[in-house]
Amino acid sequence: MSESNLPTELVELARRVIEENAAIGRTITLAESCTGGMVAAALTEIPGSSAVLERAFVTYSNDAKMESLGVASDIIETFGAVSIACAWAMAQGALAHSKADVAVAVSGVAGPAGGTELKPVGTVVFARAVRGEDSLQEGDLKKFGDVGRAGIRRQAALEALGLLLP
């Protein structure tokens, strides 16, 4: 097995995501913000990932979320980019701009700056949307704590990968 630049736990979970989704013929798309493409990078470490990963969006800025994913400006203005509402809109946008069966979105405050009292550093939101099954929308907010930028991004990527398991 070749070496990876990514943490072993990320690559191992990515392998499960690729294998289990390939087994049921399901394709996936991502809308990443604070993870900056780390989830897609982990998935593409796995041979055969092209059969599962349809595409990935790294929409780091609010403008990118609006332009690439169609997130409404009033969602960002009202709830902020780090909100379940924004993550849902990102996941829906990723589905709308892809041919994938399922989308996962992630947005958060990785730090060291940017946190607020309501959304401290380590706050990350996630959403999962399944094409044609509006009732299967899922959203979650996690507070990983200020475990450092790399630690927050790694935990967020692991969480996002977990949401991609069938």
N, C-alpha and C positions, 0 to 999 in steps of 0.2 A: 504494500500500500504506500502511495506517495505521501509526503509530508504536506501539511496544510499550514498556512499562516494564521489560521483561525483557531480559537480554542477548541479542544477535542470535543467538549460537551456540545458545542454548536454544530459541529460537523456530524456527530453521531445522531443528533436529533434531526438534522437536515436529511440524513440518509433514510431515517424512518419515514419522514414526510414524503420523500421522492418514491420510495418503495411502496408505501401503503397507498398513495394516490395513484401511482402507475397501475397497481393491481386492480383498482376499480375504474380506471380510465378517466380519472378526474384531472382537470387542469386548474392551475392556480395563477393568480396575479397578486401583486403587492403594491401598496402605497406606503412608502416609508418616508418619515421625516427625521426624527432624532437618531434613528439607527443608520441613516445615510447610505443605505444599500447593503448593510451588513447581512440582512436576512437573505437577500438575493445572492450575495457572495457565498454564503454558507450553502445554499441550495445548489449553486453551480459548481461547487466542489465535487458534487456527486455525479459519477458517470450515469448517463441516461436522464439527467435532469431536463433536457430539452423536450422530452415527451410530456413533462408535467408543468414546468414553469413557462407560462405563456408569455408573460412580460412583467416588468417591474417599473414602478414610477418612484423616483426619488424627488419628492416635492418638499424641499427644505424651507423655502420661503413661503409666506402667505400668498404672494402673487403666483407662485408655481402651483400651489394647491388650487387656486381659482382658475388659472389658465389651463393646466394640464388635466385636472380632475373635475372641473366644473363646480368646485365648492363655492357656494354663494357667499358673497362678501358679508352679508348680514349675519351669517352663522359665525364667521370669524370675529366680526365686530361685537356681536352680542355675547358669545360664549368663549371666544378665544380659540387659537389653534390647538391648544391643549385642552380639549373638551371631548366628551363622548359624542356630542352633536357633530363636531368637526370630523372626528374619526369615522363616524357612520357615513358622512358625506364623502369622505375620501374613499372609503370602501365601495360605496355605490358608484362613485366616479371611475374607480379602477375597473369595475365590472362593465360600465357603460363604454369605456374606451378600450376594451379588450374583448377577446372571445372566450375568456376563462369561465370556469364553472363556479369558482369561489374566490373571494378577495379578502385579504386581511390588510388592515391599515394600522399604523402605529405613529403616534406623535407625542412628544414629551419635552420635559425640561432636563437636559443632561448636565447642565452646569458648566463651570462652577458658578456662573452668574445667571440671571434671568428668572430666578425663582421669586415667588411672592408668598405672602402669608397663606393665601388660599391654595396656591399651586407651588409648593416649595420644590427646590431642586430634588430630582428623583421621582417626580410625578409623571406618569406615563399613561396614556389612554390607548385603548385598542378597540378595534371593531372587526367583525367578521360578517360578510354578506354572501349569500348563496344565490346564484342566478335562478330566478323564477320562484323563489321561496321567501317572500318578504317576511314571513313569520319567523324565519330562521336568522334574523339579524341579531347579532350579539354585540354588546359593548361592555367594556370594563375599564376601571381606573385603578391603577396600582400605585402605591407609594413605596418605592424601593429604598427611600432614604438617601442621604448624601453619601453614597459609597464610592464617590469619584465618577468622573465622566465615563471612563472606560467600563467601570462596573455597572453603571446605569444602562449604558448602551448594550452591554452583553446580556444583562437580565431582560431588557426589553426585547432583544432579538430572540432569546430563548422562549419568552412568552408568546411572541408572534409565531414562531415555528410551531409551538404547541397548538395554537389555534388552527393550524393548517392540517393537523392530523384528522383523518376521516372519523 
